[in-house]
Amino acid sequence: MAHGSREAGREFEIRCCGILVHGDAVLVTQEADGLYAMPGGHLEFGETLALCLSREIFEETGLNVEADKLVYVVENFFVHRGVDTHEIGFYFLVDLSSEFPTPDRDGFIPANEARVRPRLLPLGQLRNVDLRPHLVRDALPGDARDAFSHPTRHLVSRGE
């Protein structure tokens, strides 16, 4: 039985992600397979969304953040390693309560976990990388330019 589903080969997940804009760039994580994602992770049983977000970003980057505005709720349908996945993602702007480390010349900052490489990417270059889900990648630069003044958006992504 897959996580969160009574059917073999299907999975249901809840993910909390942070949007940390630093200057004209946003913090992302590069996964081992070369794909990019917003920093964050899966909700544990009994954990609030805000606590999950803070825990996951600290585990990945060592940065202390708190959830601020909920910017996107993303329903993401995809196949990963042969498993049909339905993921609900909550994407929050975050407040940084620790100092931001100095990135190297490629935008990378130190990681707390070997499986991810945190990196600042210029907002204007997001379309040049495989940041998943693509709906978030495509919406983020314009929304950041507008200071995320819109109400929470519900985005649905199929097949990434």
N, C-alpha and C positions, 0 to 999 in steps of 0.2 A: 504494500500500500504506500503510495506517495504521500509526502507531507501535505496535510491540509485537505486531503481528498480520500474518499472511500473507494475510488477506482484506481487500479493499477495503471501506470503510465500517464497519470494526470496529477498536477500539483497546483495548489492554491497558496499564494504567499502574500504577506503584507510587508511592505518595505517602506522605510523612512529615510529620506534623503535631505541633505542640506545644500542650500545655495549660499555660498560665501563669495561675495563679490569683493575683490581687493583691487582698488584702482580701476583700470579698464579691463581687468581679467577676472576669471572665475576659477575657483578651486574644483578640480576634477580628480578622479583616480584612474590610472591606467592599469588595467588588469593584465594578468600574465599572457592572455591570448591577444593582447594589443588593443582590445576594445577599451573605450573610455566610458565611465559612468560618473554620476554625481556621487560624492562620498555619502555613505550611509549603509544600511543593512536591514536585516530581517528582524521584525518584531518578535520578542520572546513572550511566552504566555505570562499574563499578569503585568506586563510592562506598558507604560503609557507611551504614546507616540513621541512626546517630548523627551522622555527619558531614553528611549531607544535611539533617537537621533543623537543626543549628547554622547551616549555610550559608544555608539558605532563610530562616530567621527573621532572621538578620543582614541579608540582602539586602533584606527587606521592612521591617524596623523599626529596624535598627541596634543591636538588643539582642544581647548575648552570652549564649547559653544552652547548656546541656548536657543531653542526654537523661538522664532518670532512669527511673522505672518505666514500663513499657509497660502502658497502661491498656486500650486497645481495639485490636483488629484488625478492620477494617471492610471487608467486600466490598460494593462499591457498584456497582450496575448501573443505567446511565442512558443517555439519548440526549442528546448535546450537539452542536449545530450539524449535526444529521443523521447523526452518527456514534454507533453503538452502542458504549458504553464499559463495560469491566469494570475497575474500579479497586480495587486493594488498598491500604488506608490503614492506616498504623501511627501510633497516637496515643499520644504519650509525655507524662507529666508532665515539666516541665523545671525545671532549677535555673537561676536568673538570676544571672549573675556580673558584671553591670553594674548601674548605678543605673537605676531605673525612672523615666522622664521624667514630669513633671507633666502630666496630661491637661487638655484644655480643659474647659469646662463641659458639653460633650456627650460627654466621655470619649475624644475623639480624641487620639492622640499623633502626633508627627512620623513621616512615612513616608520610606523610602529609595527607594521605587519609586512612580512616578506612577499605576500601575494599581491600587494597593490603598491603603486608608486604615485603619491599625491603630486599634482602638478598644477601650476597656474597657467591657464590658457587665455590669451586675449579673446575677449568676446567677439571681436570681428573675425576671428579665425576658427570659430567653432564648427562652421560648415565644412571645414577641411579635414575634420577628424571623425572617426566613427564613434560618436557619443550616443549612447543608447539611453532611453528611446529617442529616436530622431525627432519626434514631436517636441520634446523638451529642448533638444539642441537647437531646433529651428525657432522656437518661441523666445528663448532666453535673451538673445542680444537686444531685440526690440523692447521686451518687457523691462530689461535693466535700464535701457535708455529712457524709458518712461517712469523710472523709479518704482516699478512694480505697483503702479497706482490702480490697476484693475482689480476687480473682485477675484476670488479664487476661481480658477478655471478647471473644468473637467475635460481631460483629454483622453481619447481612446486610440490605442495603437495596436494594430494587428500585423503579425508576421515578422517582427524584427528579431 
